[in-house]
Structures are given as structure tokens and as C-alpha cells.
Amino acid sequence: MAVGSLTQEIPSLNGLGLMLLGLLLGMAGVVAVRRQA
């Protein structure tokens, strides 16, 4: 619940944080697929 409290304290960075996490997860997924292929 620590992450939830942080996002509530800093709502302006919530959207940016989610976008950055999404980009990192997407890049990690692409790299994993390329390594498997």
C-alpha cells in the first residue's frame, strides 16, 4: 500500500509514473521475445 499512498500524495506524477512503468515493461517484453526467438 506504500505505492498507493505515494501516488495519492503526488497525483501529478501518477500519470507520468504509469507511462514510464508501461514503457519499461513494454521494452522488457520486446527484449525477452527477441531473445527467445
HTML snippet that shows the backbone in 3Dmol.js (N, CA, C, O; Angstrom):
<script src="https://3Dmol.org/build/3Dmol-min.js"></script>
<div id="view" style="width:600px;height:400px;position:relative"></div>
<script>
const pdb = `
ATOM      1  N   MET A   1       0.840  -1.202   0.000  1.00  0.00           N
ATOM      2  CA  MET A   1       0.000   0.000   0.000  1.00  0.00           C
ATOM      3  C   MET A   1       0.875   1.253   0.000  1.00  0.00           C
ATOM      4  O   MET A   1       0.358   2.366  -0.088  1.00  0.00           O
ATOM      5  N   ALA A   2       2.186   1.084   0.097  1.00  0.00           N
ATOM      6  CA  ALA A   2       3.082   2.245   0.126  1.00  0.00           C
ATOM      7  C   ALA A   2       3.010   2.993  -1.198  1.00  0.00           C
ATOM      8  O   ALA A   2       3.002   4.224  -1.220  1.00  0.00           O
ATOM      9  N   VAL A   3       2.958   2.243  -2.315  1.00  0.00           N
ATOM     10  CA  VAL A   3       2.904   2.875  -3.636  1.00  0.00           C
ATOM     11  C   VAL A   3       1.615   3.668  -3.775  1.00  0.00           C
ATOM     12  O   VAL A   3       1.614   4.757  -4.349  1.00  0.00           O
ATOM     13  N   GLY A   4       0.517   3.130  -3.253  1.00  0.00           N
ATOM     14  CA  GLY A   4      -0.777   3.812  -3.339  1.00  0.00           C
ATOM     15  C   GLY A   4      -0.720   5.143  -2.603  1.00  0.00           C
ATOM     16  O   GLY A   4      -1.222   6.150  -3.104  1.00  0.00           O
ATOM     17  N   SER A   5      -0.111   5.156  -1.414  1.00  0.00           N
ATOM     18  CA  SER A   5      -0.022   6.389  -0.636  1.00  0.00           C
ATOM     19  C   SER A   5       0.847   7.409  -1.371  1.00  0.00           C
ATOM     20  O   SER A   5       0.555   8.605  -1.346  1.00  0.00           O
ATOM     21  N   LEU A   6       1.904   6.947  -2.020  1.00  0.00           N
ATOM     22  CA  LEU A   6       2.784   7.858  -2.754  1.00  0.00           C
ATOM     23  C   LEU A   6       2.045   8.478  -3.932  1.00  0.00           C
ATOM     24  O   LEU A   6       2.180   9.674  -4.188  1.00  0.00           O
ATOM     25  N   THR A   7       1.265   7.673  -4.648  1.00  0.00           N
ATOM     26  CA  THR A   7       0.537   8.184  -5.809  1.00  0.00           C
ATOM     27  C   THR A   7      -0.517   9.180  -5.356  1.00  0.00           C
ATOM     28  O   THR A   7      -0.815  10.131  -6.080  1.00  0.00           O
ATOM     29  N   GLN A   8      -1.084   8.984  -4.181  1.00  0.00           N
ATOM     30  CA  GLN A   8      -2.107   9.905  -3.677  1.00  0.00           C
ATOM     31  C   GLN A   8      -1.457  11.213  -3.237  1.00  0.00           C
ATOM     32  O   GLN A   8      -2.041  12.285  -3.392  1.00  0.00           O
ATOM     33  N   GLU A   9      -0.253  11.121  -2.692  1.00  0.00           N
ATOM     34  CA  GLU A   9       0.455  12.322  -2.252  1.00  0.00           C
ATOM     35  C   GLU A   9       0.940  13.133  -3.446  1.00  0.00           C
ATOM     36  O   GLU A   9       0.978  14.362  -3.389  1.00  0.00           O
ATOM     37  N   ILE A  10       1.312  12.446  -4.531  1.00  0.00           N
ATOM     38  CA  ILE A  10       1.813  13.155  -5.721  1.00  0.00           C
ATOM     39  C   ILE A  10       0.986  12.753  -6.948  1.00  0.00           C
ATOM     40  O   ILE A  10       1.462  11.985  -7.785  1.00  0.00           O
ATOM     41  N   PRO A  11      -0.245  13.262  -7.064  1.00  0.00           N
ATOM     42  CA  PRO A  11      -1.126  12.899  -8.181  1.00  0.00           C
ATOM     43  C   PRO A  11      -0.584  13.364  -9.526  1.00  0.00           C
ATOM     44  O   PRO A  11      -0.869  12.747 -10.552  1.00  0.00           O
ATOM     45  N   SER A  12       0.198  14.449  -9.534  1.00  0.00           N
ATOM     46  CA  SER A  12       0.724  14.981 -10.795  1.00  0.00           C
ATOM     47  C   SER A  12       1.724  14.016 -11.416  1.00  0.00           C
ATOM     48  O   SER A  12       1.888  13.995 -12.636  1.00  0.00           O
ATOM     49  N   LEU A  13       2.402  13.208 -10.581  1.00  0.00           N
ATOM     50  CA  LEU A  13       3.400  12.274 -11.106  1.00  0.00           C
ATOM     51  C   LEU A  13       2.806  10.890 -11.327  1.00  0.00           C
ATOM     52  O   LEU A  13       3.478   9.995 -11.841  1.00  0.00           O
ATOM     53  N   ASN A  14       1.527  10.713 -10.933  1.00  0.00           N
ATOM     54  CA  ASN A  14       0.906   9.392 -11.069  1.00  0.00           C
ATOM     55  C   ASN A  14       0.845   8.982 -12.534  1.00  0.00           C
ATOM     56  O   ASN A  14       1.281   7.886 -12.887  1.00  0.00           O
ATOM     57  N   GLY A  15       0.309   9.851 -13.392  1.00  0.00           N
ATOM     58  CA  GLY A  15       0.186   9.526 -14.818  1.00  0.00           C
ATOM     59  C   GLY A  15       1.552   9.299 -15.440  1.00  0.00           C
ATOM     60  O   GLY A  15       1.746   8.331 -16.176  1.00  0.00           O
ATOM     61  N   LEU A  16       2.506  10.184 -15.152  1.00  0.00           N
ATOM     62  CA  LEU A  16       3.850  10.047 -15.727  1.00  0.00           C
ATOM     63  C   LEU A  16       4.500   8.754 -15.257  1.00  0.00           C
ATOM     64  O   LEU A  16       5.147   8.061 -16.042  1.00  0.00           O
ATOM     65  N   GLY A  17       4.332   8.430 -13.988  1.00  0.00           N
ATOM     66  CA  GLY A  17       4.908   7.193 -13.441  1.00  0.00           C
ATOM     67  C   GLY A  17       4.336   5.974 -14.137  1.00  0.00           C
ATOM     68  O   GLY A  17       5.065   5.044 -14.480  1.00  0.00           O
ATOM     69  N   LEU A  18       3.011   5.982 -14.347  1.00  0.00           N
ATOM     70  CA  LEU A  18       2.373   4.835 -15.012  1.00  0.00           C
ATOM     71  C   LEU A  18       2.894   4.709 -16.438  1.00  0.00           C
ATOM     72  O   LEU A  18       3.131   3.600 -16.917  1.00  0.00           O
ATOM     73  N   MET A  19       3.073   5.840 -17.120  1.00  0.00           N
ATOM     74  CA  MET A  19       3.568   5.801 -18.501  1.00  0.00           C
ATOM     75  C   MET A  19       4.990   5.244 -18.539  1.00  0.00           C
ATOM     76  O   MET A  19       5.315   4.419 -19.393  1.00  0.00           O
ATOM     77  N   LEU A  20       5.837   5.696 -17.612  1.00  0.00           N
ATOM     78  CA  LEU A  20       7.224   5.211 -17.574  1.00  0.00           C
ATOM     79  C   LEU A  20       7.252   3.718 -17.283  1.00  0.00           C
ATOM     80  O   LEU A  20       8.011   2.975 -17.904  1.00  0.00           O
ATOM     81  N   LEU A  21       6.418   3.276 -16.331  1.00  0.00           N
ATOM     82  CA  LEU A  21       6.378   1.843 -15.993  1.00  0.00           C
ATOM     83  C   LEU A  21       5.922   1.050 -17.205  1.00  0.00           C
ATOM     84  O   LEU A  21       6.461  -0.019 -17.490  1.00  0.00           O
ATOM     85  N   GLY A  22       4.924   1.574 -17.925  1.00  0.00           N
ATOM     86  CA  GLY A  22       4.412   0.873 -19.108  1.00  0.00           C
ATOM     87  C   GLY A  22       5.490   0.757 -20.176  1.00  0.00           C
ATOM     88  O   GLY A  22       5.637  -0.293 -20.801  1.00  0.00           O
ATOM     89  N   LEU A  23       6.243   1.829 -20.386  1.00  0.00           N
ATOM     90  CA  LEU A  23       7.307   1.794 -21.399  1.00  0.00           C
ATOM     91  C   LEU A  23       8.388   0.791 -21.005  1.00  0.00           C
ATOM     92  O   LEU A  23       8.872   0.033 -21.846  1.00  0.00           O
ATOM     93  N   LEU A  24       8.766   0.789 -19.725  1.00  0.00           N
ATOM     94  CA  LEU A  24       9.809  -0.148 -19.267  1.00  0.00           C
ATOM     95  C   LEU A  24       9.337  -1.582 -19.429  1.00  0.00           C
ATOM     96  O   LEU A  24      10.086  -2.437 -19.901  1.00  0.00           O
ATOM     97  N   LEU A  25       8.080  -1.851 -19.035  1.00  0.00           N
ATOM     98  CA  LEU A  25       7.548  -3.217 -19.153  1.00  0.00           C
ATOM     99  C   LEU A  25       7.472  -3.610 -20.621  1.00  0.00           C
ATOM    100  O   LEU A  25       7.795  -4.744 -20.974  1.00  0.00           O
ATOM    101  N   GLY A  26       7.050  -2.692 -21.478  1.00  0.00           N
ATOM    102  CA  GLY A  26       6.937  -2.994 -22.905  1.00  0.00           C
ATOM    103  C   GLY A  26       8.302  -3.306 -23.507  1.00  0.00           C
ATOM    104  O   GLY A  26       8.450  -4.275 -24.252  1.00  0.00           O
ATOM    105  N   MET A  27       9.300  -2.485 -23.185  1.00  0.00           N
ATOM    106  CA  MET A  27      10.651  -2.723 -23.714  1.00  0.00           C
ATOM    107  C   MET A  27      11.196  -4.052 -23.201  1.00  0.00           C
ATOM    108  O   MET A  27      11.816  -4.798 -23.959  1.00  0.00           O
ATOM    109  N   ALA A  28      10.972  -4.358 -21.925  1.00  0.00           N
ATOM    110  CA  ALA A  28      11.451  -5.621 -21.345  1.00  0.00           C
ATOM    111  C   ALA A  28      10.786  -6.793 -22.055  1.00  0.00           C
ATOM    112  O   ALA A  28      11.433  -7.805 -22.324  1.00  0.00           O
ATOM    113  N   GLY A  29       9.490  -6.661 -22.359  1.00  0.00           N
ATOM    114  CA  GLY A  29       8.772  -7.744 -23.047  1.00  0.00           C
ATOM    115  C   GLY A  29       9.323  -7.950 -24.449  1.00  0.00           C
ATOM    116  O   GLY A  29       9.512  -9.088 -24.877  1.00  0.00           O
ATOM    117  N   VAL A  30       9.582  -6.866 -25.166  1.00  0.00           N
ATOM    118  CA  VAL A  30      10.110  -6.978 -26.534  1.00  0.00           C
ATOM    119  C   VAL A  30      11.485  -7.638 -26.516  1.00  0.00           C
ATOM    120  O   VAL A  30      11.770  -8.506 -27.340  1.00  0.00           O
ATOM    121  N   VAL A  31      12.332  -7.230 -25.580  1.00  0.00           N
ATOM    122  CA  VAL A  31      13.680  -7.816 -25.482  1.00  0.00           C
ATOM    123  C   VAL A  31      13.582  -9.301 -25.163  1.00  0.00           C
ATOM    124  O   VAL A  31      14.320 -10.107 -25.730  1.00  0.00           O
ATOM    125  N   ALA A  32      12.669  -9.671 -24.253  1.00  0.00           N
ATOM    126  CA  ALA A  32      12.511 -11.085 -23.875  1.00  0.00           C
ATOM    127  C   ALA A  32      12.061 -11.899 -25.082  1.00  0.00           C
ATOM    128  O   ALA A  32      12.557 -13.003 -25.308  1.00  0.00           O
ATOM    129  N   VAL A  33      11.116 -11.356 -25.864  1.00  0.00           N
ATOM    130  CA  VAL A  33      10.619 -12.083 -27.042  1.00  0.00           C
ATOM    131  C   VAL A  33      11.735 -12.241 -28.069  1.00  0.00           C
ATOM    132  O   VAL A  33      11.888 -13.307 -28.666  1.00  0.00           O
ATOM    133  N   ARG A  34      12.515 -11.179 -28.273  1.00  0.00           N
ATOM    134  CA  ARG A  34      13.606 -11.252 -29.257  1.00  0.00           C
ATOM    135  C   ARG A  34      14.646 -12.278 -28.823  1.00  0.00           C
ATOM    136  O   ARG A  34      15.179 -13.006 -29.660  1.00  0.00           O
ATOM    137  N   ARG A  35      14.941 -12.346 -27.531  1.00  0.00           N
ATOM    138  CA  ARG A  35      15.941 -13.301 -27.039  1.00  0.00           C
ATOM    139  C   ARG A  35      15.425 -14.725 -27.213  1.00  0.00           C
ATOM    140  O   ARG A  35      16.195 -15.621 -27.559  1.00  0.00           O
ATOM    141  N   GLN A  36      14.132 -14.946 -26.977  1.00  0.00           N
ATOM    142  CA  GLN A  36      13.562 -16.289 -27.122  1.00  0.00           C
ATOM    143  C   GLN A  36      13.541 -16.691 -28.593  1.00  0.00           C
ATOM    144  O   GLN A  36      13.790 -17.848 -28.930  1.00  0.00           O
ATOM    145  N   ALA A  37      13.241 -15.726 -29.470  1.00  0.00           N
ATOM    146  CA  ALA A  37      13.158 -16.035 -30.902  1.00  0.00           C
ATOM    147  C   ALA A  37      14.579 -16.129 -31.481  1.00  0.00           C
ATOM    148  O   ALA A  37      14.744 -16.381 -32.674  1.00  0.00           O
TER     149      ALA A  37
END
`;
const viewer = $3Dmol.createViewer("view");
viewer.addModel(pdb, "pdb");
viewer.setStyle({}, {cartoon: {color: "spectrum"}});
viewer.zoomTo();
viewer.render();
</script>
